Amino acid sequence: MSESTRERVFKKLTHAVDLGDEELAAEGANEALAEEVPPYDAIIHGLAEGMKLVGDKYERKEYFLPDMLLSADAMYAGLNILTPHIPKDASRSKGKIILGVVEGDVHDIGKNIVKVMLTASGYEVIDLGRDVPTPEFIEKAKSEGAQVIAMSTLMTPTLMSMQDVEQSLDKEGMKGKVRTIIGGGSVSEEWRERIGSDAYGKDATEAVSKIKTLIDTIIATAESMKEEDGSS
Amino acid sequence: MNAFDRLTAILKGNRRDIDRLPAMSSVGTYTLDSMEALDAHWPDAHRNPEKMARLAAGLSMLAGLDNITVPFDLTLEAEAFGAPVDFFEGQVKWPTVKEFIADDASDLRIPGDLLSAGRIPTVLKALGILREEYGGEIPVIAYVNAPFTSIGSYLVEPSEFLKWIKRAPEKITQLCNEMYPRYAEVANAFVEAGADIITFREEGASLDSISPRHFDDLIKPYLKKMVALTRAPRIIHICGQCVSGDLELITGMMECGAEAITIGETTSMRAAKEIADRVKSGYPIGGNVSAYNVIHNGPVERIRDHVRVAIEEGADMVALGCDFWLETPTAHVKAFVEAVKEFGKSPYGR
């Protein structure tokens, strides 16, 4: 496989996501497999690059929600073909995230976009869907050993459900062990501060970068603790 | 001058005739405090007309708010068209649909007698009570969740609906074409029962979600037709971004033909007024004080500042950007009303 083949396949995948063209994304993914482009590279440099481009265009109001949704579909069309071909070690998850729209709210468009971008960035996402009861976030985080709980809501009345999750984590003594991030139409940095969540992502792109920071911090802390253990 | 005459004058374009600007909400007027004070809690107040009327008027009674609004939720029409709704018994939560029932227009079972479907009779009775009690003194607003948002958020799976904008706009056109007369029917029933003003809520149509071109193609035509059919003064409300850089929806909203529009805090009042004045000088715009960040959070001094700024930037009605936040202290609503009385004196309060 030549460098130009790689580039051509990456470009095709990026373009397919940008256009929100599922068929083109599938075609690009199959081409990647046929040309023996490593599937993980095709995801990161092709599909994820496309999603980043789309995120930027959304930010600049060149694209709107319908464009984002179609791009997410194209992204999945490519992912579904490429993911099964990733060798085990390369697909090692970078971290586990519990994701959901909080209780009382059924608006899950933003949440789904975050899911696509997290998956594309190599994280394992446990998606609880929408209108998720508070205890379910806590139980899943426990049983899955997740590092992060990510919650979203579009509407203001359901902001309170986010506070419920934070308080339950506190009660369970899980605060600080499991990090939280919140986002969605009615959510703000101010609200994050008020309920004591660990991070706020104003859009999908920021959510992904902040989750990365949260998980990196957890890993760094764990490693430094290991080192201390070793020296004592 | 009473609150009814004041708001009526503004909606007739006679802002010069008023003594001061109104302190109002073109959408929800309820809080936990008023549920408590008037013994009209959710979910009962969604289904019991006496409680609905009491709660709707609560903030006028307790804090001097210049209007009364029914109903209290966004699923009323969807429920009447067959969507199952969860009221969260024993809790105070916004009702929400349990499932999305429609893939296209043929899935909707429009009841023969729409006005006895779901909770529409409750709202009609509540409006009768409110007219009896406050008619001609405090304006009674009834809001109707407009078709694009109501169908696209509560009847059809929202992601699918939004994708149709690009992939199958004809499906949206067909749904809206078939449904808008029914939404207008609800609006007119509200008017006959006692509503002085109809607010069409089209929250799903802001620049946060859709482009101005799609607003013009898929939303404006139906809003325009509904406005034309509705036999009372009308307000169009969009709480999301209506102005962003070079993009704006203000002109399009005005072209729908309502007497006024109301906007939220994510739209600059100054920018909105500038655009409006170019299209039709003096066209009334209400807004854009944040329900959560300002009115709920306070403190009183900050509420006063935000009211003053909204008035300085040209607000013709000092209104909340969205429904009152449930936990808002009544003292903050009072502070809001007092600040409008202080800074909103005629002429123009500027």
Interface residues (C-beta under 8 A of the other chain):
Chain A: G20 K61 F64 L65 P66 D67 L69 L70 D73 E103 G104 D105 V106 H107 D108 I109 N112 D131 M155 T156 P157 T158 L159 M160 G185 S186 S188 E190
Chain B: F88 K93 W94 T96 V97 S153 P158 S159 L162 K163 I165 K166 R167 L207 D208 S209 I210 S211 H214 G240 S244 G245 L247 A291 Y292 N293 N297 C322 D323 W325 L326
